[in-house]
Amino acid sequence: QVQLVESGGGSVQSGGSLRLSCAASGFSIAHYGIAWFRQAPGKEHEGVSLINGSDGRTHYADTVRGRFTISRDKAKNTVYLEMNSLEPEDTAVYYCAADLYPVPFGSFDPDDYDIWGQGTQVTVSS
């Protein structure tokens, strides 16, 4: 069964850090891109970061560049999102998603992603 399972969310104070995990099953992250999105209440999905399947190239939204780092462990078939210097504006449900069909590198269009996890809540208090 093809699926993604996120974990690692929680509540932190402003300036704190969290590491999210996205465990994939039924396919290999070495062949397919994985992106992290977030959705705050009343807002659309916002692309945060992505890592290309074939070569590991990474891409970040301007709002998180320099604070967040995406990485992967192919042996564990898991993608991580290390989040530092968290701000209240980072509060959202964070989702990972996989593109099982070729999409332009750097795309944060949710429609380009075929498999989604259930999401994990991140809450940052001031």
N, C-alpha and C positions, 0 to 999 in steps of 0.2 A: 504494500500500500504506500502510495506516494504521500508524504506528509511532512510538515514542519512543526516543530514544537519549541516555543520560546520559553525562557526562564530567566530569572535574575532581577526582575523588577522589584521595586520597593519604594520606601519613603526615605528621603534624605534631606538634609538642610542645604541651603544655597552654598555653593562652593564644594559640595561633596562629590563623590564618585560612585558609579555603579558599573557593573559589567553584565551585559545581556548575552545570553547564549541562544543560538538557533540550531537545534539538532534536526538534521535531515534524515529521512529514511525513504527507501524505494527508488532513490536515484543518487548519483554522485555529485557533490558540489564541485568536483574537479572539472565537470563538463558543463555546468549550468551556473548562470549568474544568480547571486543572492543580493537582495536589497533590503534595507531597513526603512520602514515608513513609520510615521507616527500620526496619531489623530487625537487632537484635543477636543473637548466637548464643543459641539456646534461648529466645528471646522472640518474642512476637507482633509483627506489623507495628504500628508506632506512627506516627500522623499527626504531621507536623512543621509544615507550613505549606501554604496553598493560595491560589490567586488565581482569582477569578471571571472567567469568559470575557467576559461581556457588559459589565461595568463596571469590572473590575480591582480590585474589593474584595479585601482580603487578610485572612487569619486565621492565627493562630499558636497552637501548643500552649504551655501555660504554661511548659514546661521550656525553651523556646528564645526566648520573647518577650523582646525587647530585645537579643538576641545575633545572631539570624538575620534576614535580610531577603530576601523574595521579590520578584522583579520580572520583567518580560517585555519583549521586543523583538518587537513584532508584525511588523516588516519582516523579521526573521530567523526568525520563527516559533519562538522559543526562550524558555524560562523559565529564570531563574537563581535560585540560592539562595546568597546571601552569608552565610557562617558565620564569626562572630568570637568571640573569647574561648572557643575550643573547650576542652572538658573531656574527660577520659578516658571519661566516661559518654556522650559523643556518638559513641563508636566504634560503627559499624554499617555495614551495606550500605544505601545510600540509593537509593531508587527514586522516579521520577516516574510519575504516573498521570493519565489523562484521564477525565473523565466525559462520555461522548458522549450521555447522556440526562439530563434535568433531575434534580438532586438538591438536597436542602436545603442552603442556604449554610452553610458551616462543618462539613459532614460529614467526619469522618475514619474513616468506616466503609469498609474496603477493598472490601466488596461493592458499594459505590456507584460504583466506578471500573472502567472497561471495558477500557482499554488500559494496559499496564504496560511500562516499559522493562526492560532487563536488569540494572540496578543498577550502582552504583559504590561501591567500598569506601572508607570513611573511617576512619582509625586515628589516635587521639590518645593520645600517650604522656605519662606524668606526669614 
